[in-house]
Structures are given as structure tokens and as C-alpha cells.
Amino acid sequence: MTTTTEMTNFTFKMDKKTRDAYSALCDSLGLTMSSATLALVKQAVRDQSMSFSLRDENGFTPQESAELKRRIADVHHGNLIHHGLLET
């Protein structure tokens, strides 16, 4: 006996650049975006967890990124301490 699972649509918005990059990734893996996304959702439900990185495009955590931005602002505002080169 075969059972049929009732399917439903799930729609969300994303920017075109991200969509195109995701499409290219899925294509390179031989998957449709729909099948890849469904696999990710099923895994999250099965594991009752989600694993992804909160790092930005440069590989920094939000805290590291904020610290770098603060330091860059210090440089732009002239808030610097000059340290001479120490030779040992």
C-alpha cells in the first residue's frame, strides 16, 4: 500500500544576488533549489537543531566585525597611539 504525503508551498523572499549564488551552488551539486532547501529543512526537523555560521562575508563574527569597525573609526578620527618598532 502506498501513502501519499500532502504537500504544501513555502515561499520566502531573498535578494537576487543571494538567489543567483544559491542557484549556482545547487546546480553545481546537481540539485534543484527546491530539493536542496527541502533537505535542509528536513534535516533541521529531524535533528531539532540548525547549524550555520553567523560570520560575515569576510569570515568575522559580529563581535569581531564591530571591533574592526571601531578601530577603523579610531584611525579615521586620529585616535591613535604610535608604538616604535622594538628590536631584540
PyMOL Python script that loads the backbone (N, CA, C, O; Angstrom):
from pymol import cmd

cmd.read_pdbstr("""\
ATOM      1  N   MET A   1       0.840  -1.183   0.000  1.00  0.00           N
ATOM      2  CA  MET A   1       0.000   0.000   0.000  1.00  0.00           C
ATOM      3  C   MET A   1       0.884   1.245   0.000  1.00  0.00           C
ATOM      4  O   MET A   1       1.805   1.349   0.810  1.00  0.00           O
ATOM      5  N   THR A   2       0.615   2.179  -0.892  1.00  0.00           N
ATOM      6  CA  THR A   2       1.378   3.403  -0.998  1.00  0.00           C
ATOM      7  C   THR A   2       0.610   4.548  -0.361  1.00  0.00           C
ATOM      8  O   THR A   2      -0.575   4.739  -0.634  1.00  0.00           O
ATOM      9  N   THR A   3       1.294   5.319   0.498  1.00  0.00           N
ATOM     10  CA  THR A   3       0.666   6.504   1.085  1.00  0.00           C
ATOM     11  C   THR A   3       1.243   7.732   0.416  1.00  0.00           C
ATOM     12  O   THR A   3       2.429   7.779   0.089  1.00  0.00           O
ATOM     13  N   THR A   4       0.415   8.700   0.221  1.00  0.00           N
ATOM     14  CA  THR A   4       0.821   9.950  -0.399  1.00  0.00           C
ATOM     15  C   THR A   4       0.874  11.032   0.664  1.00  0.00           C
ATOM     16  O   THR A   4      -0.082  11.224   1.416  1.00  0.00           O
ATOM     17  N   THR A   5       1.987  11.734   0.722  1.00  0.00           N
ATOM     18  CA  THR A   5       2.137  12.829   1.663  1.00  0.00           C
ATOM     19  C   THR A   5       1.573  14.095   1.039  1.00  0.00           C
ATOM     20  O   THR A   5       1.906  14.439  -0.095  1.00  0.00           O
ATOM     21  N   GLU A   6       0.723  14.781   1.780  1.00  0.00           N
ATOM     22  CA  GLU A   6       0.177  16.046   1.296  1.00  0.00           C
ATOM     23  C   GLU A   6       1.290  17.083   1.293  1.00  0.00           C
ATOM     24  O   GLU A   6       1.980  17.266   2.296  1.00  0.00           O
ATOM     25  N   MET A   7       1.458  17.743   0.194  1.00  0.00           N
ATOM     26  CA  MET A   7       2.498  18.756   0.043  1.00  0.00           C
ATOM     27  C   MET A   7       1.877  20.140   0.110  1.00  0.00           C
ATOM     28  O   MET A   7       0.702  20.321  -0.207  1.00  0.00           O
ATOM     29  N   THR A   8       2.673  21.113   0.524  1.00  0.00           N
ATOM     30  CA  THR A   8       2.244  22.499   0.575  1.00  0.00           C
ATOM     31  C   THR A   8       3.377  23.378   0.081  1.00  0.00           C
ATOM     32  O   THR A   8       4.526  22.936   0.046  1.00  0.00           O
ATOM     33  N   ASN A   9       3.086  24.589  -0.295  1.00  0.00           N
ATOM     34  CA  ASN A   9       4.105  25.532  -0.759  1.00  0.00           C
ATOM     35  C   ASN A   9       4.643  26.345   0.408  1.00  0.00           C
ATOM     36  O   ASN A   9       3.940  26.626   1.379  1.00  0.00           O
ATOM     37  N   PHE A  10       5.903  26.709   0.283  1.00  0.00           N
ATOM     38  CA  PHE A  10       6.572  27.565   1.261  1.00  0.00           C
ATOM     39  C   PHE A  10       7.312  28.615   0.454  1.00  0.00           C
ATOM     40  O   PHE A  10       8.223  28.279  -0.302  1.00  0.00           O
ATOM     41  N   THR A  11       6.946  29.867   0.598  1.00  0.00           N
ATOM     42  CA  THR A  11       7.510  30.936  -0.214  1.00  0.00           C
ATOM     43  C   THR A  11       8.179  31.959   0.692  1.00  0.00           C
ATOM     44  O   THR A  11       7.636  32.319   1.736  1.00  0.00           O
ATOM     45  N   PHE A  12       9.343  32.422   0.296  1.00  0.00           N
ATOM     46  CA  PHE A  12      10.014  33.491   1.036  1.00  0.00           C
ATOM     47  C   PHE A  12      10.802  34.339   0.061  1.00  0.00           C
ATOM     48  O   PHE A  12      11.028  33.942  -1.082  1.00  0.00           O
ATOM     49  N   LYS A  13      11.218  35.510   0.517  1.00  0.00           N
ATOM     50  CA  LYS A  13      11.933  36.452  -0.338  1.00  0.00           C
ATOM     51  C   LYS A  13      13.402  36.492   0.041  1.00  0.00           C
ATOM     52  O   LYS A  13      13.768  36.340   1.206  1.00  0.00           O
ATOM     53  N   MET A  14      14.236  36.699  -0.971  1.00  0.00           N
ATOM     54  CA  MET A  14      15.657  36.931  -0.755  1.00  0.00           C
ATOM     55  C   MET A  14      16.141  37.822  -1.885  1.00  0.00           C
ATOM     56  O   MET A  14      15.503  37.923  -2.933  1.00  0.00           O
ATOM     57  N   ASP A  15      17.277  38.468  -1.660  1.00  0.00           N
ATOM     58  CA  ASP A  15      17.795  39.353  -2.696  1.00  0.00           C
ATOM     59  C   ASP A  15      18.299  38.531  -3.882  1.00  0.00           C
ATOM     60  O   ASP A  15      18.671  37.366  -3.740  1.00  0.00           O
ATOM     61  N   LYS A  16      18.302  39.164  -5.047  1.00  0.00           N
ATOM     62  CA  LYS A  16      18.641  38.477  -6.294  1.00  0.00           C
ATOM     63  C   LYS A  16      20.062  37.923  -6.284  1.00  0.00           C
ATOM     64  O   LYS A  16      20.299  36.825  -6.788  1.00  0.00           O
ATOM     65  N   LYS A  17      20.997  38.659  -5.723  1.00  0.00           N
ATOM     66  CA  LYS A  17      22.387  38.205  -5.691  1.00  0.00           C
ATOM     67  C   LYS A  17      22.500  36.888  -4.907  1.00  0.00           C
ATOM     68  O   LYS A  17      23.170  35.955  -5.350  1.00  0.00           O
ATOM     69  N   THR A  18      21.846  36.821  -3.750  1.00  0.00           N
ATOM     70  CA  THR A  18      21.876  35.602  -2.941  1.00  0.00           C
ATOM     71  C   THR A  18      21.174  34.462  -3.659  1.00  0.00           C
ATOM     72  O   THR A  18      21.658  33.330  -3.656  1.00  0.00           O
ATOM     73  N   ARG A  19      20.032  34.757  -4.276  1.00  0.00           N
ATOM     74  CA  ARG A  19      19.284  33.730  -5.007  1.00  0.00           C
ATOM     75  C   ARG A  19      20.112  33.155  -6.140  1.00  0.00           C
ATOM     76  O   ARG A  19      20.138  31.939  -6.335  1.00  0.00           O
ATOM     77  N   ASP A  20      20.790  34.015  -6.890  1.00  0.00           N
ATOM     78  CA  ASP A  20      21.611  33.557  -8.010  1.00  0.00           C
ATOM     79  C   ASP A  20      22.794  32.710  -7.524  1.00  0.00           C
ATOM     80  O   ASP A  20      23.136  31.703  -8.144  1.00  0.00           O
ATOM     81  N   ALA A  21      23.410  33.121  -6.419  1.00  0.00           N
ATOM     82  CA  ALA A  21      24.532  32.361  -5.868  1.00  0.00           C
ATOM     83  C   ALA A  21      24.051  31.009  -5.351  1.00  0.00           C
ATOM     84  O   ALA A  21      24.732  30.001  -5.542  1.00  0.00           O
ATOM     85  N   TYR A  22      22.883  30.972  -4.696  1.00  0.00           N
ATOM     86  CA  TYR A  22      22.322  29.716  -4.199  1.00  0.00           C
ATOM     87  C   TYR A  22      21.957  28.802  -5.361  1.00  0.00           C
ATOM     88  O   TYR A  22      22.194  27.595  -5.304  1.00  0.00           O
ATOM     89  N   SER A  23      21.387  29.367  -6.402  1.00  0.00           N
ATOM     90  CA  SER A  23      21.038  28.593  -7.596  1.00  0.00           C
ATOM     91  C   SER A  23      22.285  27.968  -8.213  1.00  0.00           C
ATOM     92  O   SER A  23      22.276  26.798  -8.593  1.00  0.00           O
ATOM     93  N   ALA A  24      23.355  28.751  -8.312  1.00  0.00           N
ATOM     94  CA  ALA A  24      24.607  28.242  -8.883  1.00  0.00           C
ATOM     95  C   ALA A  24      25.185  27.125  -8.017  1.00  0.00           C
ATOM     96  O   ALA A  24      25.673  26.124  -8.541  1.00  0.00           O
ATOM     97  N   LEU A  25      25.131  27.292  -6.700  1.00  0.00           N
ATOM     98  CA  LEU A  25      25.619  26.259  -5.792  1.00  0.00           C
ATOM     99  C   LEU A  25      24.818  24.971  -5.964  1.00  0.00           C
ATOM    100  O   LEU A  25      25.387  23.888  -6.099  1.00  0.00           O
ATOM    101  N   CYS A  26      23.506  25.099  -5.959  1.00  0.00           N
ATOM    102  CA  CYS A  26      22.646  23.924  -6.130  1.00  0.00           C
ATOM    103  C   CYS A  26      22.915  23.238  -7.460  1.00  0.00           C
ATOM    104  O   CYS A  26      23.011  22.013  -7.525  1.00  0.00           O
ATOM    105  N   ASP A  27      23.037  24.030  -8.524  1.00  0.00           N
ATOM    106  CA  ASP A  27      23.344  23.462  -9.845  1.00  0.00           C
ATOM    107  C   ASP A  27      24.654  22.686  -9.810  1.00  0.00           C
ATOM    108  O   ASP A  27      24.749  21.596 -10.373  1.00  0.00           O
ATOM    109  N   SER A  28      25.669  23.250  -9.145  1.00  0.00           N
ATOM    110  CA  SER A  28      26.969  22.580  -9.105  1.00  0.00           C
ATOM    111  C   SER A  28      26.911  21.274  -8.321  1.00  0.00           C
ATOM    112  O   SER A  28      27.729  20.380  -8.536  1.00  0.00           O
ATOM    113  N   LEU A  29      25.938  21.165  -7.405  1.00  0.00           N
ATOM    114  CA  LEU A  29      25.758  19.950  -6.626  1.00  0.00           C
ATOM    115  C   LEU A  29      24.773  18.977  -7.279  1.00  0.00           C
ATOM    116  O   LEU A  29      24.538  17.881  -6.770  1.00  0.00           O
ATOM    117  N   GLY A  30      24.200  19.392  -8.414  1.00  0.00           N
ATOM    118  CA  GLY A  30      23.242  18.553  -9.121  1.00  0.00           C
ATOM    119  C   GLY A  30      21.876  18.513  -8.462  1.00  0.00           C
ATOM    120  O   GLY A  30      21.141  17.534  -8.594  1.00  0.00           O
ATOM    121  N   LEU A  31      21.536  19.584  -7.749  1.00  0.00           N
ATOM    122  CA  LEU A  31      20.251  19.674  -7.048  1.00  0.00           C
ATOM    123  C   LEU A  31      19.451  20.869  -7.543  1.00  0.00           C
ATOM    124  O   LEU A  31      20.008  21.843  -8.049  1.00  0.00           O
ATOM    125  N   THR A  32      18.140  20.775  -7.388  1.00  0.00           N
ATOM    126  CA  THR A  32      17.324  21.967  -7.596  1.00  0.00           C
ATOM    127  C   THR A  32      17.346  22.760  -6.297  1.00  0.00           C
ATOM    128  O   THR A  32      17.657  22.215  -5.238  1.00  0.00           O
ATOM    129  N   MET A  33      17.022  24.028  -6.376  1.00  0.00           N
ATOM    130  CA  MET A  33      16.949  24.827  -5.151  1.00  0.00           C
ATOM    131  C   MET A  33      15.879  24.272  -4.223  1.00  0.00           C
ATOM    132  O   MET A  33      16.050  24.266  -3.004  1.00  0.00           O
ATOM    133  N   SER A  34      14.784  23.808  -4.794  1.00  0.00           N
ATOM    134  CA  SER A  34      13.694  23.257  -4.004  1.00  0.00           C
ATOM    135  C   SER A  34      14.143  22.000  -3.251  1.00  0.00           C
ATOM    136  O   SER A  34      13.881  21.868  -2.055  1.00  0.00           O
ATOM    137  N   SER A  35      14.818  21.079  -3.943  1.00  0.00           N
ATOM    138  CA  SER A  35      15.244  19.835  -3.288  1.00  0.00           C
ATOM    139  C   SER A  35      16.304  20.107  -2.233  1.00  0.00           C
ATOM    140  O   SER A  35      16.291  19.477  -1.175  1.00  0.00           O
ATOM    141  N   ALA A  36      17.223  21.032  -2.496  1.00  0.00           N
ATOM    142  CA  ALA A  36      18.263  21.365  -1.517  1.00  0.00           C
ATOM    143  C   ALA A  36      17.651  22.004  -0.277  1.00  0.00           C
ATOM    144  O   ALA A  36      18.011  21.657   0.848  1.00  0.00           O
ATOM    145  N   THR A  37      16.729  22.934  -0.484  1.00  0.00           N
ATOM    146  CA  THR A  37      16.094  23.610   0.646  1.00  0.00           C
ATOM    147  C   THR A  37      15.251  22.627   1.452  1.00  0.00           C
ATOM    148  O   THR A  37      15.264  22.665   2.682  1.00  0.00           O
ATOM    149  N   LEU A  38      14.527  21.755   0.777  1.00  0.00           N
ATOM    150  CA  LEU A  38      13.729  20.744   1.474  1.00  0.00           C
ATOM    151  C   LEU A  38      14.623  19.826   2.302  1.00  0.00           C
ATOM    152  O   LEU A  38      14.273  19.471   3.427  1.00  0.00           O
ATOM    153  N   ALA A  39      15.764  19.442   1.758  1.00  0.00           N
ATOM    154  CA  ALA A  39      16.702  18.588   2.506  1.00  0.00           C
ATOM    155  C   ALA A  39      17.199  19.304   3.764  1.00  0.00           C
ATOM    156  O   ALA A  39      17.308  18.690   4.825  1.00  0.00           O
ATOM    157  N   LEU A  40      17.500  20.602   3.648  1.00  0.00           N
ATOM    158  CA  LEU A  40      17.949  21.376   4.809  1.00  0.00           C
ATOM    159  C   LEU A  40      16.864  21.460   5.880  1.00  0.00           C
ATOM    160  O   LEU A  40      17.149  21.321   7.069  1.00  0.00           O
ATOM    161  N   VAL A  41      15.625  21.688   5.457  1.00  0.00           N
ATOM    162  CA  VAL A  41      14.508  21.792   6.398  1.00  0.00           C
ATOM    163  C   VAL A  41      14.266  20.442   7.070  1.00  0.00           C
ATOM    164  O   VAL A  41      14.074  20.377   8.284  1.00  0.00           O
ATOM    165  N   LYS A  42      14.276  19.366   6.283  1.00  0.00           N
ATOM    166  CA  LYS A  42      14.050  18.028   6.853  1.00  0.00           C
ATOM    167  C   LYS A  42      15.143  17.671   7.863  1.00  0.00           C
ATOM    168  O   LYS A  42      14.857  17.084   8.906  1.00  0.00           O
ATOM    169  N   GLN A  43      16.381  18.021   7.557  1.00  0.00           N
ATOM    170  CA  GLN A  43      17.473  17.751   8.484  1.00  0.00           C
ATOM    171  C   GLN A  43      17.288  18.539   9.779  1.00  0.00           C
ATOM    172  O   GLN A  43      17.499  17.996  10.863  1.00  0.00           O
ATOM    173  N   ALA A  44      16.899  19.807   9.682  1.00  0.00           N
ATOM    174  CA  ALA A  44      16.674  20.622  10.872  1.00  0.00           C
ATOM    175  C   ALA A  44      15.569  20.038  11.741  1.00  0.00           C
ATOM    176  O   ALA A  44      15.694  20.003  12.965  1.00  0.00           O
ATOM    177  N   VAL A  45      14.494  19.581  11.118  1.00  0.00           N
ATOM    178  CA  VAL A  45      13.379  18.982  11.860  1.00  0.00           C
ATOM    179  C   VAL A  45      13.819  17.668  12.499  1.00  0.00           C
ATOM    180  O   VAL A  45      13.525  17.412  13.667  1.00  0.00           O
ATOM    181  N   ARG A  46      14.519  16.844  11.736  1.00  0.00           N
ATOM    182  CA  ARG A  46      14.972  15.540  12.238  1.00  0.00           C
ATOM    183  C   ARG A  46      15.924  15.709  13.420  1.00  0.00           C
ATOM    184  O   ARG A  46      15.804  15.008  14.424  1.00  0.00           O
ATOM    185  N   ASP A  47      16.886  16.656  13.294  1.00  0.00           N
ATOM    186  CA  ASP A  47      17.904  16.858  14.329  1.00  0.00           C
ATOM    187  C   ASP A  47      17.447  17.799  15.442  1.00  0.00           C
ATOM    188  O   ASP A  47      18.086  17.898  16.489  1.00  0.00           O
ATOM    189  N   GLN A  48      16.328  18.490  15.199  1.00  0.00           N
ATOM    190  CA  GLN A  48      15.842  19.505  16.130  1.00  0.00           C
ATOM    191  C   GLN A  48      16.925  20.531  16.441  1.00  0.00           C
ATOM    192  O   GLN A  48      17.087  20.972  17.578  1.00  0.00           O
ATOM    193  N   SER A  49      17.662  20.896  15.392  1.00  0.00           N
ATOM    194  CA  SER A  49      18.704  21.918  15.522  1.00  0.00           C
ATOM    195  C   SER A  49      19.050  22.439  14.131  1.00  0.00           C
ATOM    196  O   SER A  49      18.703  21.838  13.114  1.00  0.00           O
ATOM    197  N   MET A  50      19.731  23.558  14.118  1.00  0.00           N
ATOM    198  CA  MET A  50      20.211  24.131  12.863  1.00  0.00           C
ATOM    199  C   MET A  50      21.671  24.502  13.054  1.00  0.00           C
ATOM    200  O   MET A  50      22.058  25.038  14.093  1.00  0.00           O
ATOM    201  N   SER A  51      22.458  24.219  12.066  1.00  0.00           N
ATOM    202  CA  SER A  51      23.872  24.530  12.137  1.00  0.00           C
ATOM    203  C   SER A  51      24.236  25.453  10.983  1.00  0.00           C
ATOM    204  O   SER A  51      24.189  25.060   9.817  1.00  0.00           O
ATOM    205  N   PHE A  52      24.597  26.673  11.321  1.00  0.00           N
ATOM    206  CA  PHE A  52      25.074  27.606  10.314  1.00  0.00           C
ATOM    207  C   PHE A  52      25.942  28.631  10.997  1.00  0.00           C
ATOM    208  O   PHE A  52      25.874  28.805  12.214  1.00  0.00           O
ATOM    209  N   SER A  53      26.742  29.295  10.235  1.00  0.00           N
ATOM    210  CA  SER A  53      27.693  30.256  10.767  1.00  0.00           C
ATOM    211  C   SER A  53      27.108  31.663  10.730  1.00  0.00           C
ATOM    212  O   SER A  53      26.431  32.043   9.774  1.00  0.00           O
ATOM    213  N   LEU A  54      27.375  32.420  11.769  1.00  0.00           N
ATOM    214  CA  LEU A  54      26.946  33.816  11.806  1.00  0.00           C
ATOM    215  C   LEU A  54      28.088  34.742  11.403  1.00  0.00           C
ATOM    216  O   LEU A  54      28.074  35.927  11.736  1.00  0.00           O
ATOM    217  N   ARG A  55      29.057  34.217  10.701  1.00  0.00           N
ATOM    218  CA  ARG A  55      30.189  35.034  10.250  1.00  0.00           C
ATOM    219  C   ARG A  55      29.799  35.809   8.988  1.00  0.00           C
ATOM    220  O   ARG A  55      28.964  35.367   8.199  1.00  0.00           O
ATOM    221  N   ASP A  56      30.423  36.965   8.824  1.00  0.00           N
ATOM    222  CA  ASP A  56      30.123  37.781   7.648  1.00  0.00           C
ATOM    223  C   ASP A  56      30.914  37.282   6.443  1.00  0.00           C
ATOM    224  O   ASP A  56      31.601  36.264   6.523  1.00  0.00           O
ATOM    225  N   GLU A  57      30.815  38.000   5.331  1.00  0.00           N
ATOM    226  CA  GLU A  57      31.463  37.568   4.091  1.00  0.00           C
ATOM    227  C   GLU A  57      32.981  37.546   4.194  1.00  0.00           C
ATOM    228  O   GLU A  57      33.652  36.934   3.363  1.00  0.00           O
ATOM    229  N   ASN A  58      33.530  38.216   5.217  1.00  0.00           N
ATOM    230  CA  ASN A  58      34.979  38.211   5.426  1.00  0.00           C
ATOM    231  C   ASN A  58      35.417  37.174   6.460  1.00  0.00           C
ATOM    232  O   ASN A  58      36.607  37.052   6.753  1.00  0.00           O
ATOM    233  N   GLY A  59      34.461  36.428   7.010  1.00  0.00           N
ATOM    234  CA  GLY A  59      34.785  35.387   7.971  1.00  0.00           C
ATOM    235  C   GLY A  59      34.821  35.851   9.416  1.00  0.00           C
ATOM    236  O   GLY A  59      35.275  35.112  10.289  1.00  0.00           O
ATOM    237  N   PHE A  60      34.343  37.079   9.685  1.00  0.00           N
ATOM    238  CA  PHE A  60      34.370  37.620  11.039  1.00  0.00           C
ATOM    239  C   PHE A  60      33.055  37.393  11.764  1.00  0.00           C
ATOM    240  O   PHE A  60      31.985  37.428  11.155  1.00  0.00           O
ATOM    241  N   THR A  61      33.139  37.158  13.072  1.00  0.00           N
ATOM    242  CA  THR A  61      31.933  37.095  13.892  1.00  0.00           C
ATOM    243  C   THR A  61      31.379  38.508  14.024  1.00  0.00           C
ATOM    244  O   THR A  61      32.089  39.471  13.734  1.00  0.00           O
ATOM    245  N   PRO A  62      30.130  38.655  14.455  1.00  0.00           N
ATOM    246  CA  PRO A  62      29.595  40.007  14.656  1.00  0.00           C
ATOM    247  C   PRO A  62      30.435  40.829  15.636  1.00  0.00           C
ATOM    248  O   PRO A  62      30.605  42.033  15.444  1.00  0.00           O
ATOM    249  N   GLN A  63      30.955  40.196  16.672  1.00  0.00           N
ATOM    250  CA  GLN A  63      31.786  40.915  17.645  1.00  0.00           C
ATOM    251  C   GLN A  63      33.111  41.358  17.023  1.00  0.00           C
ATOM    252  O   GLN A  63      33.555  42.484  17.246  1.00  0.00           O
ATOM    253  N   GLU A  64      33.742  40.476  16.245  1.00  0.00           N
ATOM    254  CA  GLU A  64      34.998  40.832  15.585  1.00  0.00           C
ATOM    255  C   GLU A  64      34.789  41.955  14.587  1.00  0.00           C
ATOM    256  O   GLU A  64      35.608  42.869  14.494  1.00  0.00           O
ATOM    257  N   SER A  65      33.700  41.890  13.845  1.00  0.00           N
ATOM    258  CA  SER A  65      33.387  42.925  12.868  1.00  0.00           C
ATOM    259  C   SER A  65      33.172  44.274  13.548  1.00  0.00           C
ATOM    260  O   SER A  65      33.655  45.300  13.069  1.00  0.00           O
ATOM    261  N   ALA A  66      32.442  44.270  14.669  1.00  0.00           N
ATOM    262  CA  ALA A  66      32.197  45.515  15.408  1.00  0.00           C
ATOM    263  C   ALA A  66      33.514  46.094  15.925  1.00  0.00           C
ATOM    264  O   ALA A  66      33.720  47.306  15.871  1.00  0.00           O
ATOM    265  N   GLU A  67      34.404  45.239  16.422  1.00  0.00           N
ATOM    266  CA  GLU A  67      35.708  45.705  16.918  1.00  0.00           C
ATOM    267  C   GLU A  67      36.543  46.296  15.796  1.00  0.00           C
ATOM    268  O   GLU A  67      37.184  47.330  15.987  1.00  0.00           O
ATOM    269  N   LEU A  68      36.549  45.665  14.636  1.00  0.00           N
ATOM    270  CA  LEU A  68      37.284  46.218  13.493  1.00  0.00           C
ATOM    271  C   LEU A  68      36.718  47.560  13.063  1.00  0.00           C
ATOM    272  O   LEU A  68      37.471  48.486  12.762  1.00  0.00           O
ATOM    273  N   LYS A  69      35.391  47.672  13.032  1.00  0.00           N
ATOM    274  CA  LYS A  69      34.760  48.951  12.662  1.00  0.00           C
ATOM    275  C   LYS A  69      35.117  50.032  13.668  1.00  0.00           C
ATOM    276  O   LYS A  69      35.348  51.180  13.286  1.00  0.00           O
ATOM    277  N   ARG A  70      35.167  49.678  14.963  1.00  0.00           N
ATOM    278  CA  ARG A  70      35.532  50.643  15.995  1.00  0.00           C
ATOM    279  C   ARG A  70      36.976  51.105  15.788  1.00  0.00           C
ATOM    280  O   ARG A  70      37.272  52.296  15.894  1.00  0.00           O
ATOM    281  N   ARG A  71      37.864  50.169  15.496  1.00  0.00           N
ATOM    282  CA  ARG A  71      39.267  50.521  15.291  1.00  0.00           C
ATOM    283  C   ARG A  71      39.464  51.373  14.038  1.00  0.00           C
ATOM    284  O   ARG A  71      40.272  52.301  14.031  1.00  0.00           O
ATOM    285  N   ILE A  72      38.725  51.054  12.990  1.00  0.00           N
ATOM    286  CA  ILE A  72      38.804  51.863  11.762  1.00  0.00           C
ATOM    287  C   ILE A  72      38.328  53.280  12.038  1.00  0.00           C
ATOM    288  O   ILE A  72      38.934  54.245  11.572  1.00  0.00           O
ATOM    289  N   ALA A  73      37.239  53.408  12.800  1.00  0.00           N
ATOM    290  CA  ALA A  73      36.743  54.738  13.162  1.00  0.00           C
ATOM    291  C   ALA A  73      37.790  55.496  13.974  1.00  0.00           C
ATOM    292  O   ALA A  73      37.975  56.696  13.774  1.00  0.00           O
ATOM    293  N   ASP A  74      38.481  54.807  14.891  1.00  0.00           N
ATOM    294  CA  ASP A  74      39.549  55.440  15.671  1.00  0.00           C
ATOM    295  C   ASP A  74      40.630  55.983  14.753  1.00  0.00           C
ATOM    296  O   ASP A  74      41.106  57.102  14.942  1.00  0.00           O
ATOM    297  N   VAL A  75      41.024  55.185  13.746  1.00  0.00           N
ATOM    298  CA  VAL A  75      42.057  55.628  12.805  1.00  0.00           C
ATOM    299  C   VAL A  75      41.575  56.852  12.040  1.00  0.00           C
ATOM    300  O   VAL A  75      42.327  57.812  11.871  1.00  0.00           O
ATOM    301  N   HIS A  76      40.333  56.830  11.578  1.00  0.00           N
ATOM    302  CA  HIS A  76      39.782  57.958  10.813  1.00  0.00           C
ATOM    303  C   HIS A  76      39.698  59.224  11.667  1.00  0.00           C
ATOM    304  O   HIS A  76      39.817  60.331  11.142  1.00  0.00           O
ATOM    305  N   HIS A  77      39.495  59.072  12.968  1.00  0.00           N
ATOM    306  CA  HIS A  77      39.382  60.223  13.866  1.00  0.00           C
ATOM    307  C   HIS A  77      40.721  60.599  14.501  1.00  0.00           C
ATOM    308  O   HIS A  77      40.778  61.502  15.335  1.00  0.00           O
ATOM    309  N   GLY A  78      41.777  59.925  14.118  1.00  0.00           N
ATOM    310  CA  GLY A  78      43.100  60.246  14.639  1.00  0.00           C
ATOM    311  C   GLY A  78      43.348  59.765  16.056  1.00  0.00           C
ATOM    312  O   GLY A  78      44.303  60.210  16.693  1.00  0.00           O
ATOM    313  N   ASN A  79      42.530  58.884  16.559  1.00  0.00           N
ATOM    314  CA  ASN A  79      42.702  58.350  17.909  1.00  0.00           C
ATOM    315  C   ASN A  79      43.687  57.180  17.868  1.00  0.00           C
ATOM    316  O   ASN A  79      43.311  56.011  17.948  1.00  0.00           O
ATOM    317  N   LEU A  80      44.965  57.549  17.739  1.00  0.00           N
ATOM    318  CA  LEU A  80      45.997  56.517  17.567  1.00  0.00           C
ATOM    319  C   LEU A  80      47.075  56.652  18.633  1.00  0.00           C
ATOM    320  O   LEU A  80      47.324  57.736  19.161  1.00  0.00           O
ATOM    321  N   ILE A  81      47.690  55.555  18.926  1.00  0.00           N
ATOM    322  CA  ILE A  81      48.888  55.545  19.767  1.00  0.00           C
ATOM    323  C   ILE A  81      49.972  54.928  18.915  1.00  0.00           C
ATOM    324  O   ILE A  81      49.852  53.792  18.456  1.00  0.00           O
ATOM    325  N   HIS A  82      51.054  55.703  18.703  1.00  0.00           N
ATOM    326  CA  HIS A  82      52.156  55.219  17.874  1.00  0.00           C
ATOM    327  C   HIS A  82      53.135  54.453  18.746  1.00  0.00           C
ATOM    328  O   HIS A  82      53.577  54.947  19.783  1.00  0.00           O
ATOM    329  N   HIS A  83      53.464  53.264  18.327  1.00  0.00           N
ATOM    330  CA  HIS A  83      54.444  52.449  19.025  1.00  0.00           C
ATOM    331  C   HIS A  83      55.632  52.262  18.099  1.00  0.00           C
ATOM    332  O   HIS A  83      55.476  51.867  16.944  1.00  0.00           O
ATOM    333  N   GLY A  84      56.799  52.543  18.604  1.00  0.00           N
ATOM    334  CA  GLY A  84      58.008  52.352  17.806  1.00  0.00           C
ATOM    335  C   GLY A  84      58.306  50.867  17.680  1.00  0.00           C
ATOM    336  O   GLY A  84      57.835  50.056  18.478  1.00  0.00           O
ATOM    337  N   LEU A  85      59.090  50.523  16.676  1.00  0.00           N
ATOM    338  CA  LEU A  85      59.497  49.159  16.437  1.00  0.00           C
ATOM    339  C   LEU A  85      60.533  48.771  17.479  1.00  0.00           C
ATOM    340  O   LEU A  85      61.537  49.458  17.665  1.00  0.00           O
ATOM    341  N   LEU A  86      60.275  47.670  18.146  1.00  0.00           N
ATOM    342  CA  LEU A  86      61.223  47.173  19.146  1.00  0.00           C
ATOM    343  C   LEU A  86      62.041  46.068  18.517  1.00  0.00           C
ATOM    344  O   LEU A  86      61.492  45.103  17.984  1.00  0.00           O
ATOM    345  N   GLU A  87      63.354  46.209  18.578  1.00  0.00           N
ATOM    346  CA  GLU A  87      64.221  45.163  18.064  1.00  0.00           C
ATOM    347  C   GLU A  87      64.903  44.488  19.233  1.00  0.00           C
ATOM    348  O   GLU A  87      65.390  45.148  20.151  1.00  0.00           O
ATOM    349  N   THR A  88      64.935  43.189  19.194  1.00  0.00           N
ATOM    350  CA  THR A  88      65.572  42.443  20.284  1.00  0.00           C
ATOM    351  C   THR A  88      66.803  41.742  19.803  1.00  0.00           C
ATOM    352  O   THR A  88      67.472  41.063  20.582  1.00  0.00           O
TER     353      THR A  88
END
""", "prot")
cmd.dss("prot")
cmd.show_as("cartoon", "prot")
cmd.util.cbc("prot")
cmd.orient("prot")
